[in-house]
Amino acid sequence: SFFSFNKFVMRFPLSVDKNWNWDGDLLLREHHTNEVISIDTLTVKDVLYDNVYEIRGYHDVGFFDDNFDYIKSVYWFVNGVGIIMAFESKIKIVYEQNFPIEQFVEIIGWELMDYTIAD
């Protein structure tokens, strides 16, 4: 799967400023938070989509990896289609002169190439 965690949750109906939380793997102490930021249009692979929900997430994946501390995600969702584009940033906190600074360890992206609505 694209996401670096084994469970993905959306709470419907979606609306701007709606937020929700869920827990993933309890042994790893995963905790996830998402919020709908906006509803807009977006072009992905030359297809213009209307009523696209931009959703931002913060994912504390517990003991998943020593290489990063948490994940920030941004994904765009369309009713009747699904996720059309997503980015995931793995972030490590480093300290410079006693100030915490986000250091991007890895950024990966995903785009919907094509889709067909089932009959």
Secondary structure, DSSP 4 states (H G I P E B T S, - for coil): --SSSS-----SSP-TT-EEEEE--TTTT-EEEEEEEEEEEEEETTEEEEEEEEEEEEEE-TTS-TT-SEEEEEEEEETTTEEEEEEEEEEEEEEETTEEEEEEEEEEEEE--------
